[in-house]
Amino acid sequence: MTNPEVRALEPKALWNKFADLNAVPRPSKKEERVIQFMKDFGKKLNLETLEDEVGNVIIRKPATQGLEDRKMVVMQSHLDMVHQKNSDTTFDFDTQGIEMYIDGDWVRANGTTLGADNGLGVATIMAILESDSIVHPAIEALFTIDEETGMTGAMGLKEGVLKGDILLNLDTEEDDEIGVGCAGGIDVTATRSYAEEAVGEGKTGYSITVRGLNGGHSGMDIDKGLGNANKLMNRLLYNGFENFGLRIAQIDGGSLRNAIPRESFATIVVDKVHQESFEFEFGTLVKAIKNEYATLESDLEIILEETKTPEKVMDLGVQEGLTKALYAAHNGVYRMSPDIENLVETSNNIARVLVQNGAIKIGCLTRSSVESSKTDLANALRATFELIGCEVDLSGDYPGWAPNMKSPILQVLVDKYKNINNTEPHVAACHAGLECGILGQNYPEMDMISFGPTIKGAHSPDERASISSAKKYWNFVLEILKDIPAK
């Protein structure tokens, strides 16, 4: 097995299971291998193991002696992980296991996402299922699929499959936080075709590269003011078009809907007569952008290079509409919660912009803890893109999770946290999509809570998991399991 340094970390049960899991490729929508891995794990332990019709894996373990009278606990995490890598990293997520290393108090990956989101939760549950010494009530381990790209696992879990009374969702990323609510989301996808025009004589081709941005989680990090590569690229293209008649041949920006775009690439054409003034003006704008983002995005690079002049560019009218629509389309925080301090209520991430071969595709993820506000922003985006002739599809709609401050399991966790750490936990809702809201539709009586170890930079190659926090979190989990209420 790889990653011996990580396997030597304490608690070994947790880190070894995480290393086992990270050796299995597990991209969203391609979870066949990790589903089989988890089924084999449960069967090897001679525990009741089943796969439902959408691919979720459920493993049941009886209570340890003396806790048979306690309520059954559903321990839940998702099997898939976000796949992001640096542009200069050679890595095949479909065939390779994650390469981990230790950096002070952090476990990181070599140029890729780490998979701590939600692999540390999965590893926690695996370690408890395997243990013959950890005290716990009856456990129903629920490993869902495809959380990161649609939550289809949680959506596909049928009513009546689960038997538990309490759900512990292990997918929160600050170890002093107890999650009691989350945002819902909806995908806004705009598409249209366009005619291409031949590039005439006297033109110069350029490539524009925006890279080096932090990226991050499009929910949890959306309020940090980080750069969005798609918005920055459009700003450059709009300025060049307005001042020098820049023409667009292609754009390829961003990747996953739930990751703030870190990179964007474009191929453009400018009249040779404007070449010198265009380059000067471009450089001036780059300096201004870098100055704006100097504090937050110190590694930002914006590169303009001459390249082979492309043969075709976008239709002029469509290009003008596209650059204006992308400028107008809202990105970032739309509304803060008036009820919960410092909570983002509604936001949008312009996640993907692809323009090539006569086709435009723009992908956004709109989030909100208030359904009407989510609909309002989605409609604003739809209207923006429909004005330039796009077909707009609203899909993947999933609900938020409304806080229940009178939850019995919440009180257990708050009391345990105070007793262990001599300080109050931060009880909060988050601006991310957790599966609790979806699961609660078919299991409305289930008492739900979310918590986890400290993970930074989720959904980006800067993802890292705190070693000291993992110890703190592991102890918290074990103490919670000892004190689950009686039936």
N, C-alpha and C positions, 0 to 999 in steps of 0.2 A: 504494500500500500504506500501511496505517496504522502507527502507533507508530514514527515516524522516530527518536526518541531511543533506543529499545530497539535498533533496527537498527544504530545507530552504535556500540554497545558491542562490546568485544573479549571473546572472539574473534568476529568478525563472521559467520563461517560458521555458528557455532552459533546466535547470537541471531537472525540473519536467517531461518534455517530455523524457529526457534521462533515468530517473528512470522508466518511463512507458515502454520504449523500452527494458530496461535491465531486466525487469520482464518476457520477452518473450524469450524462448530458440530459438536461431537462428544460429545454426551451418551451415557452407557452405554445400550445397547439401541437406540440410534438412530445407528449409526455409518456408515450408507450413504454419506454425503457424504465422510467422511474416508477410508473404504475406497477410494472412487473417486479421491480426491485422491492417495492413496499409489500406487495402480496407475498413474495418469497420470504421476506422478513417476518411477517406475521405467522405464516405457516410453519416456519422453522421454530418458532416459539410455541407451537401447538396452541395458538390462540384462534378464536373464531375470526375469520378474515373473509371479507367479501368485497367485490367491486360492483358498483351500481351501473346502471345502463349508460351513464355519461362518462364514467371513468374514475369517479371518486372512490377512494379505498377506505373501508371502515374496518377497524380491528377492535375487538372487545376483550377486556381483561377483567376477571372478577376482583372483588375487593380483597384486600389483605385481611388477615384474621383480626377481628375486633371492630372493623369498620363496615361490616355488612349492612348495618342499619342506616348508613348515610345515603344521601341522594347520589344517583349516578351522575358522573361528570363527563361531558363531552369536551375533550381537548382537541382543538382544531387549528390547523395550519395548512397553507397551500403548498403544493409540490413544485409548481413552476417557478421560474426566476426570469427576471429581465436580463436580456442579453445586449450589453453595450460594450464596446471596446474602443480604445484609442485608435486613430486612423493609422498610426505607424506600428500597431500590434498585429502580428500574424497569429490568428487563433481561429479554430473551427468549433463553434459552440455545438454543432451537431455530432461531433465525434470525440471531442476532448473534454477531460475533466478539468475543473478549475484549479489553477496553479496558485497556491496560497503561500504567504510568507508573513513573518512577524516583524512589526515595526513599532518598537516601544510597547505601549499598551494596546496596540491595534493589530488585528489580523486583516491583511489586505490580499488582493489578487494582483497578479502580474499583468497590468494593462487592460483588465476586464472588470466587469462587475463581479462581486464576491459571492452573491447568492445567500448572504446572511438574511436577506429579505426573500423568503420567509424560512430559509433553511435552518436557522437556529431554532425556530419554533418546531419544525419537523423533527430535528435532532433531539430536542427536549422530550418530545412525546415518545420517540423511539427508545431513548435511554430509560424512561420510566416503564415502558412496556417490557423491556428486557430485564430490568432489575428484579432480583429476588429479595431485596432488603428494604426498598423504599415503601413506606407506609402510604396507602391511598385507598379511597373508596372504589367502587366499580367504575371502570373507565371505558369510555367509548371514544376511540381515537378516530377522528375524521380528517382525512387528508384529501383536500379538494384540488381540482385541476383548474388551469387556465384563469387564475385570479387576475393576472396582470394584463390580459388582453381581452377581457370581456366578462369575467366572473361566471362563465358558463357552467362551471362545476357546481357552484353554490346555487345557481339558477335551476340546474337540472336535478338537484337533490329532491326527491319526492317526499311528500308528507307521509309520516308514519314509519320511515326508515329508521330514524334515530329514536332511542329509548330514553336518553338522558334528560335530566331536569335542569342542569346548569351547563352553560357553555363558557369555556375559557378559550378565547381567541388569543393566540400568542403572536400577534402581528403588529405590536406597537413598538416604536423605535427610540423611546427615551425611558430609562429604567426607573425614573421617579414619577412616571405618568401612568395613570389608570384611565383607560379609555371607556367612555360611556356613550359615545355617539360618533357619527361620521357622516361624510358627505355622500350623496348619490352622484351619479354621472350620466352623461349621454355623449355619444360620438356624433360630431357634425362633419360630414364629408361632402365637399363640393367638387363637382367634376364638369368638364365641358371639353369639347373638341375645338380645334382652331385650324385655320388654313396656314400653310407655311409659304413664305415668299423667298424667292431666290435672292441671294446677296450679290449686288452688282459690283462694278469695279471701284477701286479707290477706297477700299475698306480695310480696317485692321481688326483682327480677332484678338480677344483677351480672355483669360480665365480669371475669375475672382474666387478667392477662397476665404471663408470665415471659419476660424477654428480656435481651439484653446479655451473655449468657454467652460465654465464649471458644469453646466447642465444640472441634473438633479431631478428629484421627484416633482412631478407637475402639480401635485397637491400640497405636500408638506413644505416644499421650497418655493411655492409660487409667490409668497409675500416678501421674498428677500431682495427683490429688485435685480435679479440676475439677468444677464443678457440672453435673448432668444435669437439664435442664429438666423432663423427665417425672417424675423422682423428687421434685424440689422442688414441682412442681404437686400431685402426689399428697399430699405432706406437708400442704400448705395445705388441700386438699379433705378429707383425713382429719380434720384438727383441727376444721374447720368442721362436719363431719358429727357427730363425737363430742360436740361442745360445744353446737351450736346447731341440729342437725337439717338442715344444709345439704343441698340436693338438686341433683343434677347433670343439666343438660340436654344438654351436649355437651363434649367435650374434643378438641383437635387439637394434638398435641405431637410435636416432632421431625420428621425427614424421612427421610434415608438411613440404612440399617442400619449403615454403616461410619463414620458421623459422630456424635460425641457431641452430643446434642440441645442446641441453643442457645436455643430458644424453645418455649413452650407457651401455648395459649389455651384458656380454659374459660368456659362460661356456666353460671351456677348460680342457685339460688333460696333465699332465707331468709325465714322468717316475719317480718313487719314488727315484731312485738313484740320480736324479738331484734336488730333492725337496729343499734341503737346499740352494744350490747355486742359483737355480732359484729364490727363495724368496728373497735372498740377492740382486741379480742383478735387480729384479723387483723393490725393494725398492729404489735402487740407481737411476734407471730411473725415478721413480715417483718424487724423490727429484729434479732431474734435470728439469722435466717438470714443477713442481710447481714453481721452481725458475724462469723459463722462463716467466711464466704467473703471477708472484707475483703481479705485478702492476695492471693488467687488470682483473684477475680472482682470487681474494683473497679467495673466498669461494669454490674453486675447491677441490673436494674430489676424490681420486682414491683408491679403496678398493680391496684388494685381500683376499679372504676367502676360506678355504677348504670347499668342499661340497661333496655331494654324487657323486661318479664317474659315469659319463654318460655311457650308454651302447654302443653308437656309436659316431663316429667322421667323419669329412669330408674326402673324398678321398684326399690323400696326394698331388697329382699333382694339383688338383683344388684349394686346400688350398694355395699352394705356389703361384699360379697364382693370386688368389684373393687378398692376402695380398700385392703382388707387384703392382697389378693394382690400388688398393686403395691408395697405397703410391704414385704412379705416377700420378693419376688423379688430375687435377688442382682444387684447392679450394681457394676461395678468389678473390682478385682483379687480373684480367688478363691484363687490359689495362686502363690507365687513359686517359681522354679526352685531346687531344692536343689543343682543341679550347676553352674549358670552364674550368677555373681554379678550381682545387680541385673536379672536377666531375669525378666519376668513370664511364668509358665508358662501360667496359665489365667485367663480373664477373661470378663465379659459386659457388653454394652452394651444397656440398654433403650432402643432407638432410636426407636420409634414407638408412640404411643398415640392411637388414633382411636376416639372414642365418639360416635355420632350416628345418628339415624333407626333406632333399634332394633338396632344392630349394634356389636359391640366387636371391635377388631383391635389386638393388641399384637405388635410385632415386635422381636426381639432378635438380636444377632449374638454367638455364643459362640466364643471363640478358645482354642486351646491347642497347645503344641508336643508334648503327650503325648496320644495318641488316647484312652486310657482316662479321663484327667482331663476331656477335652472331653466325652466321653459322660456322665460323672458329673454335670457341671454342667448339661448339657442336660437330663438326666433330672430334676435338682432343679427346674429351671424348669418342665418339663412337669408334674411332680407338683403344683407350686404352682398353676398355672393350671387343671389338671384338677379340683382340689378345688373350684373355683367354677363347674364345669360347662362349661369351654372345651374345644373341640376343639383339639388341639395338633399342629402339623405340623413335623417335623424335615426340612429340605431343604437343598440346596446344599452338602452335605458335601464338603469338600476336604481333602487331607492336608497335613501340615506337611512341612518339608524338614529331614532329619536332617543335622547337621554332619559333614563329613569333613575332619578336621584334617590328613590326609595328602594332600590334594588337590594335584596338581602346579601347577595354575593359581593356587591360593592362594599357593604359594611364590613364583611369578613376581610376583604383585601385592604381596606383603609386601616382597620385595627391591626392586622398583621404587619403592614408596612411600618406603622408608627412604633409597634413593639420592637421590631427588628432594627430599625434605623434611627429611632429617637427623633423623628421629624415627620412632618405631614407630607403625604404624597400629593402630586398635582392631579386632581380629578378633572378631566377635560374631554371635550369632543375634539375631533381632528378633521382637517380638510383633506382627507384621503378616503379612498374607497375601501372599506372593510366589508367582509362578507356577512357580518352580523345582521345588517339591514335586510339582506336578501334571505338569509336563513330564517329570520324572524317572521317572514311572510307565511311560511309553512309551519313554523313552530312558535306561534305567538306567545305561548305560556312559558317558553324557556327563558330563564334568567341569564343574561349575557354580560360579559365583561371582556375587556381587551387589555393586555399588557405585554411587555417584552423587554429584552436587553437593549442597551444603547447601540444604535447603528447610525452611522453618518454617511451621507453621500449616496443613499440608495438610488438605484436606477442609473448610476453613472460609474465609470471606471475608478472613481475615487471612493467607492463604497468601502467601508471599513467597520469592523465590529470591535467593541471595547472588551478586552480580556478581563479587566477588573469588574466591569459591569456584568459580564456573563456569570461570574462567581456570585455576585450579589443577587442577580435574577434567579439563578438556579436554587439558591437557598430560599428565596421567596416562594418559588413554585412548590418546593417540598413542604414548607410550612403551611401553605394554603391547603394542600391536599390532606394534611393531618386534621384540618378543622372545617371540613365541609359539613354543612348542617344535616341533621337527621331527616329522614323521610317524613 
